Amino acid sequence: MKNKFNLLLYLIILILITVSYADQLYSVKVVFDGDTIMLSNRKHVRYIGIDSPEMNYKKGNASPFGFEAKKTNEKLLSGKAIRIEYDIQKKDHYGRILAYVYTADGIFLNNEMIKKGYAWNLFKGPNTKYSKVFLTSQHYAMSNKLGIWNNWQEKDGVKYLGNIKSKKFHHMDCTFGKQIAYANRIIFQKKWDAFYAGFSPCRRCILKQNG
């Protein structure tokens, strides 16, 4: 009798665990780019800790490597259910879910996009749980010249101003860069150096100009 009770209890626990896990799985309806997707429940999810080249759907074009980043994300997600992991801040100011995204078979999407060279490390508090992991993967992609790091080119003699606190870097004449407190400033001789140090480009002065 005791053995039957223990078996029944075990089966109940197993079912509860299975149901709980199943409730955490989602299917993907749309892949917008290298770091944003829409779930089948129409909720938008923004990958935490990474940024990828932009897609401009209004104009039908993209930043360099934008289409490649989107296709890479689509390929990684193709036919797979996902689960999401939260950090401290669960939504951004657009109302999108901020998450670490995993396929059901264990691929860590945020990290994989960086490791394949189609996204870069985006340090943005308070969600910094895997920042060191992402930067390590970025070093790997940069060292092996994968994706956006392949055939890297930039102008000589152009310096960049970084913010040690926010981990952002700017053109020297950027209005936002000029507002950085002197104690938080660092000068980079190249964009490559800024990326390798874990800084991400200012959207106003660098990504907007693609320069």
TAPEZI-V227311 format. One record per helix or strand of 3 or more residues. SS is the DSSP state (H for helix, E for strand). FROM is the first residue (numbers start at 1). TO is the last residue. Records with the same first field share a line. If there is no record, write none. Layout:
# TAPEZI-V227311
SS=FROM-TO / FROM-TO
This chain:
# TAPEZI-V227311
H=2-22 / 66-77 / 109-115 / 131-143 / 147-149 / 175-178 / 182-184 / 191-196 / 203-207
E=28-31 / 36-39 / 44-47 / 82-85 / 97-103 / 160-163 / 168-171 / 185-188
